[in-house]
């Protein structure tokens, strides 16, 4: 059953919408993303959609169902011109077991230098530069040290008196650091036999600047999955928005790593791309 415009006309003025799954009703709820929302639209799934709207390991194809709903939303007036965000609720993640995703580019020091030298503002206006830390020495302290050793602090007007706490490490990067050995085990195993530590690839990171709070945030490219979007497409899109680099032609070469994290809201994917071997488009 398609979404009828007149049934959800009141949602067209919302700046942020949230999409939840109601398992007891086998339906998707679209509502303003605020605690005291009063308007919502319930989109009941058809029998064939119910069969597909389950995790892939159970034989489902949840993204296909999401694409149908997304197309209906676009064709209706549920999405107004002022819409800023369409957020997937935790109930959607729990039902589909599809999570937010990150792309982890591995680069050589020469590639990092070239990226830093030819840096251009990507689609995300907060991003002001790149950092790179070896997969062997990847740690919060090393990341922070690399930031202060770069030319970025001076570029944004920071000095020696700027508090160290003004540098924030994004949660996704903290998780990558915590699971570093598992994520990069193939490289670390080879390095023990054939490579010196300084020859190991660097993890490419972005630096975002938030002048209003006088803080910077360091992270790997990544973010929230959109309705009807696969996890790998999410990672590729976010990487292009945050770095300006296009990995769309390398989807088959991305290696998936999903760390064991408790709590559905904290689960995420990391897609690792070895640019030291395969090269990166634009470099």
N, C-alpha and C positions, 0 to 999 in steps of 0.2 A: 504494500500500500504506500503510495507516494505521499510525501509531505505536502499538505495543502497550505497555501500561503495564508488564507484567512484564519487558519487555526493557530498560527504562530506569529501573527502580524505584530504582537506586542514585543516580541524578542528582537525585532529589527532595529530598535533604538539602543540596545545594550552595547556597551563598549567591550565587555568580556563575556563569553559564553563558556559553559562547562558541559561536558558530555559524560553521563554516567550510565552504567549498565544496571538494570533492575532484574536480577536473576529470577525472583519469584514471579515476575510478570513477563519474563522473556521479552524485555523491551529496553529501548535506549531513551534516556531522558535528556533533553536539551533545555538548559535553563541559564539565567544570568548567573555569573560566577560571583555570588555574594551570599553571605550567611542568611540574609533575610529575604531571599528571592520569593516572589509570589507567582510569577508567570513561568510556565514551563510547557514543553510539548513532549508527549510520550509517543514514541515511534515503535509500535509493536513489530516484532520480527515475524516474518512468515515462516512456515514450517521448513522450507528448504534453507532459509537463512539461519534458523536455529541450529540445523545440522552442521552448518559451516562455521558458526560463530563459537568456536572453541579452539584451544591451543593446537598448534600444528602437529605436535607429537601425538595428539588424539585424533588426527585425521582431519582437522579443521582448516579452514582458510579464512581466518577472521578479517584479514585485510580486504578481501573481496567484498565482504559485507559492509565494511567501513566505507569503501569506495562508493557503494550504492547510496549510503546515507549521505556521504559528502556531496555527491552529485545532486541529490535531492535538496540539500541545503542551499547549494549554489543556485539552483533553479527557482527556489522559493525566495521569500523575502525575510527569511530567518536571519540571514547575514546582511546587516545594513552597511552603509558606507562608513560608519564610524566604528565598526568592529576592529578591535586591536588584538584580541587574543581568543583562540578557540582551544580550550584546555581539555585534555583527556583526564578524567578522574581516576582515582585509584581502583575503583570497581572495574573500569575498562581494562586496566593493566592486569588485574587479578584474573579476569575472564579470558583475555587473549594471551596473556603471558608474553606480551610484546612490550619492550622497555625503551626508555630513552637511550640514545646512543652517542658515542664519541668516536672520532677518527684520530688515530695516533700516527702521525707521519714520522718515520725515522729518516734522518738526513745525515749527511757528512758535514764536517766543519766548513768545507768549501761551499756546500749548498746553503748552509745557514747564513754564511757571510754574504752570499749573493742575494738571498732573500732580504736580509736586513738592509743591504745597500740599495736595493730597488724597491723598498717597501712603498706600497701605495695603499691608501685608505680603502679597506674592504667595505662590504655592504653594512657591516656592523660599525657604526661611527665611534664606538668606545675603544675599539682596538687601535693601539698606537705603536705596536711593534712586536717582534718575535724574540724568544729566548730558546736556547738549546742546552740540554743537560744529558750527559752520557747515561745509557741505560744501566750501567754498572754502579754509578755514583748517584743515581736518582734518589733524592731525599728532600724533605722540606727545607732543611738547612742549606743544602747545595743550591736548590732553586732560588731561595731568597738571596744567597750570596751572589749568584749569577746576575740577578736583577740589579743589585747595588753596584756590581762591577761593570754593568753596561752603561750606555750613554742615555738611557731612558730617564732616570731620575733627574738629570740635569735638564733634559729636554722639556720636562713638565714643571721645572722650577723648584725641584726638591733639593735640599741641602743636607749637611751633616746633622742638623738639629731635627730633621723630620723623624718622627717616631717610627721605629721598625714595625710597630703593630699596624701601620697604615698599609702594609702589604698583606693582602689576603690571598690564600690558596684555595681555589675552588674545590668543592667537595669531590668532584669527579677526579681531579688530579690527586687529591689525597688518597682516594681509593686505588688509583693506578700505582701510586708510590707504595701503598700498603701491600699490594699484590704484585710488586715488581718482579720478583723471582719467578712466579708462575707465568706471568704474561710474557716475559722475555727469556724463558728457559732455553728455547732453541739457540738463541744468540749467545747466551752466557755459557752454555755447554760447549759450543764450538770455540768460544774465546779461550776456554781453559786449555784447549789443545793447540790452537793455531794463531790466535790473535793477542796482541798486546792490548791492555785496557784502553789506551788512548785511541785505538783504532775502532772501538765499538761505536755503533751509530748513536746519534743524539735524538732525543725526543723533542720534536718541535712543539713549542708552546706559544700561546698568545698572551699579550699583556693588554688589559683593558684599563682605561683611566676614567675615574668618576670624580671630577673636580668638585662637585657639590658636597661630597663627603670627604674630599682630600684623601682618597684611597685608590689603590690599583688592585686589580685582581688578575692572578696568573692561572691559566688553565690550558687544557688541551681542547681542540675544537670539538664542539658537541652541544647537545641540548635536547629539547623535548620533541618527541615524535608527534607528527600531525595526524589528524584523522585520515585514514586511507593510505598512510605512508608506511612502507616497509622500514625495518630497522636500519638496513644498510643505506637506503635512500635518505633516511634522516641524518645519518652520519655524514654522507657525501654533501648533502645540502648545507648542513651546519658548517662544515669545513670550508665550503666555498664562500659562505656569508662572512665567516670570521677571518679567513686568510686570503681569499681571492684566488686560491688554488682549486683547480677543477680535477676531481678524482673520479668523475663519472665513467670514464673509459677504463678504469682500473677496478671496477667492482668485483670482478672474479679473482682479483689478486689480493683482496683484503682478507686478512686472517682474523677470525672472530675469537675474542676472549671475553667470557662472561664470568666475572669473579663471584664467589659465593658470599653474598651479602644478605643478612637477615632483614626482613621488613620489605614489603612489596614496594613502598614508596622510594626505597633506596637502591633498588636493583637497577643495573645499567649494563650496557654492552660497550666493549672497546673493539674497534676494527683497526688492526695494525697494518700499516702500509710501509713496506721497506723501499723507500725512495733511493737508498744507497745502491741498490741492485737494479731496480727497474726505472729509476729516474722519475722526475716529477714534471708534469706538463707545465711549461712556462719557464723552466729553468734551463 
